[in-house]
Amino acid sequence: MPDGRYWLQTLGCPKNQVDSDKLAGVLDTEGYRAASAPEEADLVVVNTCAFIDAARQESIDTVLELSDARAPGARLVVTGCMAERYGRELAEALPEVDLVAGFGRSVVPAALTAPAPRGPAGSARVTLRPRRAVRGAGAGRAASAAAQAFDLLSLPRPPSAAPWAYVKVAEGCDRRCGFCAIPSFRGAQRSRPVADVLAEVEQLASDPAMPVAEIVLVAQDLASFGRDRSAGPGGRPRPTPLVSLTEQVRRLVPRTRLLYLYPSGLTDELVDAVLATGVPYFDLSLQHVSRPLLARMRRWGDGDRFLERIGRIRVRAPRATFRSSFILGYPGETEEDHDALLAFLDQAQLDWAGFFPFSRESGTFADSLEGQVPPALAMERLRECAELQDGITARRRDAMVGDVHQVLVDAPGRGRTVHEAPEIDGIVRLPGNLPAGSFVDVVVTESLGTDLVGEPAAPARALAERPVA
């Protein structure tokens, strides 16, 4: 077996992090061990993101930086969304890279022991075109079937290094939003069997070194989980299988959190299931609130429907937390549309929100739409929304000062209440002597923008002492 060291750099969303965790598990079983720095690795792997242009540029910059930093003879591999979407063109544009490994391919070069040639220095700006577009559910699932020999979705999961873990329950997406190219390279939705998901959760929760106390379920369209596997009479989908999965997961761990819910999928039964977890956190993918603009995005809903749904949940759970993301500068966006979004943010009082400028993606519906918004105007609108939301978030965090909250200690000196998702939202700053994986009731003594400061109100309790609903 190999006796080498690897460095795995992950970019993009939590779904990519799950893929990296599984790649790390494969490398571990093949005899590699993790390096403490990229300079010490024999194999450097970059798991890339290709969602928007800024993410692609970050991926390319990271590849070039790691190429310069790697040790003589070390191999550099690019995997993830960029590798799958651009394939050979990416390999030609970046001669520094020894292997471009799309989905379904091992990240270990075949001749790892051979001297590693170095290509000329790459450009800091690389323009790429997608190598193909997968259209329709049949094409997407056919593309997915070709990758079964090395299927990240079903690979074993290594133990978690933290008391929380992302669990990816599905791959791909059946929706065709106007701005999104993900279905073209991730394929159509492909849900995991419930038994496989629960087995992974049980494995993570029972690990003796670091038992996981919080499971974060993720997918591109989480609310549609299982509907590609379970149809009712006449092919009609049954009630969302995500409800049953959420109920089963919450019996295995103290905290269950759901990320990436399409707003039309937030049914009453799913709201009930989320509130029953004790983690009243709703991550809703809204993208905008103008009905005409959302129609051009090929998406459901409008600001009034979103406000009504948020309001109904707050009646039942006044301290429920809401997060969303929005695109600024989508083709055809008018000043009236932008004003409607500002008004919505002021009314909705979301706890967290992310804002992104529109990115033209080759092969998508929006790529050829008329009414393209100048990038400078899109950024101006983005800054205006972000400034408004920053004030809302700060005030909602200030309102928590003086309250007692149960905190899961993620690492010495930092933890989270149920109102913060890991790696995305703020944290609670804690005394450094509280052990990772424990629960502690804290009094929030201070608000520092997105972060809180907490002091223990009671002794920390180990995970085994916490009841599971």
C-alpha positions in Angstrom: 0.0 0.0 0.0 1.2 3.6 -0.5 3.0 5.3 2.3 2.3 8.9 1.3 0.7 12.0 2.7 -2.1 14.0 1.2 -3.5 17.5 1.5 -7.2 18.0 0.6 -8.4 21.6 0.1 -12.2 22.1 -0.1 -13.9 25.0 -1.8 -17.6 25.8 -2.1 -20.6 24.6 -0.2 -21.2 22.0 2.6 -22.1 19.4 -0.1 -18.5 19.7 -1.3 -17.3 19.2 2.2 -19.1 15.9 2.4 -17.5 14.8 -0.8 -14.1 15.7 0.6 -14.7 13.8 3.8 -15.4 10.7 1.8 -12.4 11.2 -0.5 -10.3 11.5 2.7 -11.8 8.3 3.9 -10.8 6.6 0.6 -7.3 7.9 0.8 -7.0 6.8 4.4 -8.0 3.2 3.5 -5.5 3.2 0.6 -2.7 3.9 3.0 -2.3 7.6 2.8 -2.3 9.9 5.8 -3.2 13.5 6.1 -0.4 16.1 6.0 -0.3 19.0 8.4 0.4 21.5 5.6 0.3 21.4 1.8 4.1 21.7 1.6 4.4 18.4 3.4 2.1 16.4 1.1 3.0 14.0 -1.7 -0.6 14.4 -3.1 -2.4 17.7 -3.1 -6.1 17.6 -4.0 -8.3 20.6 -4.7 -12.1 20.0 -4.5 -13.4 22.8 -6.6 -16.6 24.8 -6.9 -18.1 25.9 -10.2 -21.4 27.5 -9.1 -20.6 31.1 -10.2 -17.7 32.9 -11.9 -16.3 34.1 -8.6 -16.2 30.6 -7.2 -14.4 29.3 -10.4 -11.8 32.1 -10.1 -11.2 31.2 -6.4 -10.8 27.6 -7.4 -8.2 28.5 -10.1 -6.3 30.8 -7.8 -6.2 28.1 -5.1 -4.9 25.6 -7.6 -2.1 27.9 -8.7 -1.2 28.8 -5.1 -1.0 25.2 -4.1 1.0 24.4 -7.2 3.6 27.0 -6.1 3.5 25.7 -2.5 3.8 22.0 -3.0 6.9 20.0 -2.4 9.2 18.9 -5.3 7.7 15.8 -6.8 4.3 16.2 -5.2 1.3 15.5 -7.4 -1.5 18.1 -7.9 -5.1 16.9 -8.6 -8.2 18.9 -9.3 -11.6 17.3 -8.6 -15.1 18.5 -7.9 -17.5 20.6 -9.9 -14.9 22.3 -12.1 -13.3 19.1 -13.0 -16.6 17.5 -13.9 -17.9 20.6 -15.8 -14.8 21.5 -17.8 -12.8 18.3 -18.0 -10.1 18.3 -20.6 -10.3 22.0 -21.2 -9.4 22.6 -17.6 -6.4 20.2 -17.9 -5.2 22.1 -21.0 -5.6 25.5 -19.3 -3.7 24.4 -16.2 -0.6 22.4 -17.2 0.5 22.5 -13.5 -2.2 20.0 -12.7 -1.2 16.3 -12.9 -4.8 14.9 -12.9 -8.2 16.3 -13.5 -10.6 13.9 -11.9 -14.3 14.4 -12.5 -17.1 12.6 -10.6 -16.6 8.9 -10.5 -12.8 9.0 -10.8 -10.1 8.3 -8.2 -8.0 11.3 -7.2 -4.8 9.2 -7.0 -2.7 9.6 -10.2 -1.8 6.2 -11.7 1.9 6.9 -11.7 2.2 8.6 -8.3 5.8 7.3 -7.8 7.1 8.7 -11.1 8.8 12.1 -11.2 6.2 14.8 -11.4 6.7 17.1 -14.4 5.9 20.7 -13.9 4.2 22.7 -16.6 4.7 26.4 -17.3 3.1 28.9 -14.8 -0.6 29.1 -15.3 -2.6 32.3 -16.0 -4.2 34.0 -13.1 -7.3 34.3 -15.2 -8.6 31.2 -17.1 -11.7 31.3 -19.3 -13.5 28.0 -19.6 -16.5 26.7 -21.4 -18.5 23.7 -20.2 -17.5 20.4 -21.9 -21.1 19.3 -22.1 -24.6 20.0 -20.9 -26.7 17.1 -19.5 -30.3 17.9 -20.4 -33.4 16.2 -18.9 -33.8 13.8 -16.1 -33.0 10.8 -18.3 -29.7 12.2 -19.5 -28.7 13.3 -15.9 -29.4 9.9 -14.5 -27.5 8.2 -17.3 -24.5 10.4 -16.6 -24.8 9.5 -12.9 -25.0 5.8 -13.6 -21.6 6.0 -15.4 -20.0 7.0 -12.1 -21.2 4.2 -9.9 -17.8 2.5 -9.7 -16.6 5.5 -7.6 -19.8 7.0 -6.3 -19.1 9.6 -3.6 -22.7 9.5 -2.5 -22.4 5.9 -1.4 -18.8 5.7 -0.3 -18.2 5.0 3.4 -17.9 8.0 5.7 -14.8 8.5 8.0 -15.3 9.7 11.6 -15.9 13.3 12.1 -13.3 15.6 13.6 -16.0 17.8 15.2 -19.1 17.1 17.2 -21.3 18.0 14.2 -21.3 16.6 10.6 -22.9 17.3 7.2 -24.7 14.3 5.8 -25.5 14.5 2.1 -28.8 12.7 1.4 -29.1 13.3 -2.4 -27.0 14.3 -5.4 -28.1 16.5 -8.3 -31.3 18.4 -8.9 -34.5 18.0 -11.0 -35.2 21.8 -11.1 -34.1 24.0 -13.9 -33.7 27.4 -12.4 -32.8 30.0 -15.0 -29.4 30.9 -13.4 -28.1 27.5 -12.3 -25.9 25.1 -14.3 -25.6 22.5 -11.5 -28.0 20.0 -13.1 -25.9 20.1 -16.3 -22.9 18.5 -14.5 -24.3 17.1 -11.2 -27.2 15.4 -13.1 -30.8 14.9 -12.0 -31.8 14.2 -8.4 -30.5 10.9 -7.1 -31.6 10.3 -3.5 -29.9 7.8 -1.1 -31.9 5.0 0.5 -33.1 6.0 3.9 -31.4 3.0 5.5 -28.1 4.1 4.1 -28.5 7.7 5.5 -29.5 6.4 8.9 -26.6 3.9 9.0 -24.2 6.8 8.3 -25.8 8.9 11.1 -25.6 6.0 13.6 -21.9 5.5 12.7 -21.1 9.2 13.2 -23.1 9.4 16.5 -21.5 6.3 18.0 -17.9 7.1 17.2 -16.0 6.7 20.5 -13.4 9.4 19.8 -15.8 12.2 18.7 -19.5 11.2 18.8 -21.5 13.6 16.6 -24.2 15.6 18.4 -25.5 17.5 15.5 -26.4 16.2 12.0 -26.8 18.7 9.2 -28.8 17.2 6.3 -27.8 18.7 3.0 -28.8 18.3 -0.7 -29.2 20.6 -3.6 -33.0 20.5 -3.2 -33.4 18.9 0.2 -37.2 19.2 0.4 -37.4 16.9 -2.7 -35.4 14.1 -1.0 -36.7 10.7 -1.8 -39.3 11.7 -4.4 -37.2 10.2 -7.2 -37.4 6.9 -5.3 -41.0 6.9 -4.0 -43.9 7.5 -6.3 -47.6 7.0 -5.4 -50.4 5.6 -7.6 -50.1 6.9 -11.2 -46.6 8.0 -10.6 -47.6 10.9 -8.3 -45.1 11.7 -5.6 -46.0 10.6 -2.1 -45.9 13.1 0.8 -42.3 14.3 1.2 -40.0 11.5 2.5 -37.9 14.2 4.1 -40.4 14.4 7.0 -39.9 10.7 7.8 -36.2 10.9 7.5 -36.0 14.0 9.8 -38.1 12.2 12.4 -35.8 9.2 12.3 -32.6 11.2 12.4 -33.8 13.3 15.4 -34.1 10.1 17.4 -30.4 9.3 16.9 -28.8 12.7 17.7 -29.6 15.6 20.0 -29.7 18.1 17.1 -30.9 17.7 13.5 -30.6 20.7 11.1 -31.9 21.0 7.5 -30.1 23.1 4.9 -31.3 24.3 1.4 -35.1 24.1 1.4 -36.9 25.2 -1.8 -39.7 27.5 -0.5 -42.6 25.6 -2.2 -41.4 22.4 -0.5 -41.9 23.9 3.0 -45.1 22.1 3.7 -47.0 22.2 7.0 -45.8 18.7 7.8 -42.2 19.6 7.1 -42.5 22.6 9.4 -43.9 20.3 12.1 -40.9 18.0 11.6 -38.4 20.8 11.8 -39.9 22.2 15.0 -40.0 18.8 16.6 -36.2 18.5 16.2 -35.8 21.3 18.7 -33.7 23.2 16.1 -36.2 25.8 14.7 -33.8 26.8 11.9 -35.3 27.4 8.4 -32.8 27.8 5.5 -35.0 28.9 2.6 -33.6 29.3 -0.9 -35.6 32.4 -2.0 -33.3 34.2 -4.5 -35.6 37.2 -4.9 -39.1 38.4 -4.1 -40.3 40.1 -7.3 -42.9 37.8 -8.9 -42.0 38.8 -12.5 -38.3 38.4 -11.8 -38.8 35.0 -10.1 -40.8 33.9 -13.1 -37.8 34.8 -15.3 -35.7 32.8 -12.9 -38.1 29.9 -13.4 -38.8 29.8 -9.7 -41.9 29.6 -7.5 -43.2 32.3 -5.2 -43.1 36.0 -4.4 -42.5 38.2 -1.4 -46.0 38.1 -0.1 -46.1 34.3 0.0 -42.7 34.2 1.7 -43.7 36.7 4.3 -47.0 34.8 5.0 -45.1 31.6 5.5 -42.4 33.1 7.7 -45.1 34.8 9.8 -47.1 31.6 10.3 -44.0 29.9 11.6 -43.1 32.7 13.9 -46.6 32.5 15.5 -45.8 28.9 16.4 -42.1 29.5 17.2 -41.3 33.1 17.9 -37.6 32.4 18.2 -37.4 30.5 15.0 -34.3 31.4 12.9 -34.5 32.2 9.2 -31.7 32.2 6.6 -31.9 32.9 2.9 -29.8 33.9 -0.1 -30.6 36.4 -2.9 -29.3 37.1 -6.4 -28.8 40.8 -7.4 -28.7 41.9 -11.0 -30.5 39.0 -12.7 -31.5 39.9 -16.3 -34.5 42.1 -16.3 -34.2 43.3 -12.7 -35.6 46.8 -12.4 -35.3 49.4 -9.7 -38.9 48.5 -8.7 -37.8 44.9 -8.2 -34.8 46.0 -6.1 -37.0 48.2 -4.0 -39.3 45.3 -3.4 -36.4 43.2 -2.2 -35.3 46.0 0.2 -38.8 46.3 1.5 -39.0 42.5 2.0 -35.8 42.4 4.0 -37.1 45.1 6.2 -40.3 43.3 6.8 -39.0 39.7 7.0 -36.3 40.5 9.6 -34.3 37.4 8.6 -31.6 36.4 11.0 -29.1 35.6 8.3 -28.9 36.3 4.5 -26.3 36.0 1.8 -26.2 38.2 -1.4 -24.6 37.3 -4.7 -24.3 39.1 -8.0 -25.8 37.4 -11.0 -23.2 35.2 -12.9 -23.8 34.3 -16.5 -23.5 30.6 -16.9 -23.1 29.1 -20.3 -26.0 26.8 -21.3 -28.4 28.2 -18.8 -31.7 29.9 -19.6 -30.5 33.3 -18.3 -27.3 33.3 -20.3 -29.1 34.6 -23.4 -31.8 36.7 -21.7 -32.2 40.3 -22.7 -32.0 43.0 -20.1 -28.6 42.1 -18.7 -27.8 44.3 -15.7 -24.4 46.1 -15.7 -22.2 44.4 -13.2 -21.4 47.7 -11.4 -25.2 48.3 -10.9 -25.6 44.8 -9.6 -22.9 45.3 -7.1 -24.4 48.6 -6.0 -27.7 46.9 -5.3 -25.9 44.1 -3.5 -24.1 46.5 -1.2 -27.4 48.2 -0.4 -29.1 45.0 0.5 -26.1 43.7 2.5 -25.9 47.0 4.5 -29.6 46.8 5.4 -29.3 43.1 6.4 -26.2 43.6 8.4 -28.1 46.0 10.6 -31.0 43.6 11.0 -28.7 40.7 11.9 -26.8 42.8 14.4 -30.1 43.9 16.1 -31.4 40.3 16.2 -28.1 39.2 17.8 -28.2 42.1 20.3 -31.7 40.9 21.4 -30.1 37.6 22.6 -28.0 39.3 25.2 -29.1 38.4 28.7 -30.8 35.2 27.6 -29.8 31.7 28.6 -29.1 29.3 25.6 -27.9 25.7 25.4 -24.6 25.7 23.4 -22.9 22.8 21.7 -19.1 23.3 22.1 -17.6 22.8 18.7 -14.0 23.4 19.8 -12.3 25.0 22.7 -13.5 28.6 23.0 -16.3 28.4 20.5 -19.8 26.9 20.2 -23.2 27.3 18.8 -26.8 27.6 19.9 -29.6 26.1 17.7 -29.7 29.5 15.9 -26.3 29.2 14.2 -25.5 26.7 11.5 -21.9 25.5 11.5 -19.4 27.3 9.3 -22.1 29.6 7.9 -23.4 31.8 10.7 -21.9 33.4 13.7 -20.6 31.6 16.8 -20.8 31.8 20.5 -17.4 32.7 22.1 -16.8 30.6 25.2 -14.2 30.0 27.9 -11.5 27.8 26.5 -11.8 25.1 29.2 -15.1 23.6 28.0 -14.6 20.3 26.2 -15.6 19.9 22.6 -18.7 17.8 22.1 -20.3 18.9 25.4 -23.4 20.9 26.0 -23.5 23.9 28.3 -26.1 26.4 29.2 -24.7 29.8 28.8 -25.8 33.4 29.6 -25.2 35.6 26.5 -23.2 38.5 27.9 -22.3 40.4 24.8 -23.0 40.7 21.1 -20.1 41.3 18.6 -21.8 41.8 15.3 -22.5 38.2 14.2 -20.9 36.6 17.2 -22.0 36.3 20.8 -20.1 36.0 24.0 -21.3 33.5 26.6 -20.5 32.5 30.1 -21.6 29.1 31.6 -24.8 29.3 33.7 -24.4 25.6 34.6 -21.7 22.9 34.3 -21.0 21.4 30.9 -22.7 18.1 30.2 -21.3 15.3 28.1 -23.3 14.2 25.0 -24.3 10.9 26.8 -26.1 13.0 29.4 -28.2 14.8 26.9 -31.7 13.3 26.2 -32.5 12.6 22.6 -36.1 13.5 21.5 
